[in-house]
Amino acid sequence: MAIAETDLTWHLSGGASNTDPAAALGGAISTAGGGVITKTKTFNSIFDDISGAEAAAGDTEYRCIYVKNAHATLSLTTAKIWIEANTTGNEIYIGLDLAGKNATADTVADESTAPDPAVTFSKDCTSYATGLSLGDMAAGEYYGIWIKRVIASSKAATDDDNFTLKCQGDTAA
């Protein structure tokens, strides 16, 4: 038996009842049904569409989500997270919340406010080998992940700016 991809769930931050991606600005993990990001919701749904004005001026925005080992019994060992596919016109960066595993992520005032300056963001974590290390995650454990979207000035407006994050590790034989 092994942990399947479906055993790793993605949750908004912003409190236990949060279902609004715009409010995923840190804080407690959402346990509400609408606070779980499923495969039918793309990671595009975490950020708003990019308006013409926003694209012309450029913008940097932040969101905080959690990845959780939702398997009933198995631990995910040597877990890592990375950007499997970046957006086509903008850049996605990820960083680990400083609170660490099973802790409440830092909260920011609004989507334009960066989390603690010590959060290190990377766009070069594009495979398991270069991914950000989450360590071992026992059944039910979770980790806060910050996502930074950088819209360069003079880009085109878009309403479907998808990206893909992946989490993977090992399980005991």
Phi, psi and omega in degrees: 000142180221165176283124178272161178304326180289346176280349177259113185250153182247130185232146171290158167264188177103007178115158186302329183258007183290131174234007183256111180304328179295339179264006180277069185247033182100185184092194187294156177290139177280132176248002179288149180307317179283353178270358177263127180271111183262174178296340178279343172259132177272163176294345173303328184290351178287324180251157176289166174295154181267113181284166178299317180295318179296319180292320181295318184276333188086155183195153172233129183228157183231148170218155176236128176233171176237145168251135186231139171276100184268008177294144185292329187224330188277145174269147172259114183259155183044047182289143176221155176234144179207171177269106182284323177215125179272170179292167181273330185242351182226183182238137174251134176236151175231153177210154180272136176295141185291340180294333177085195186294138175061023181242161178279127182292154173306149178247137177250161186290322182200176186293346179267355181265125179287151173291183180321133182301341180282351175293124181263118180264144178220143171250357183266005176271090189242010179201171177303317183300326183254005183292165178278131186279127175259354183074211179265139180234107177292167178307130178088352181278157184215165183218136178279132181236128174266138177241130177244125176252122179251118177257112179289148178296153179071021173273167179275148173296148179207148178243011181214068185259078186279150170214164182230130172254150179225141174236137182207155176195200180244165172230158178295147181290000000 
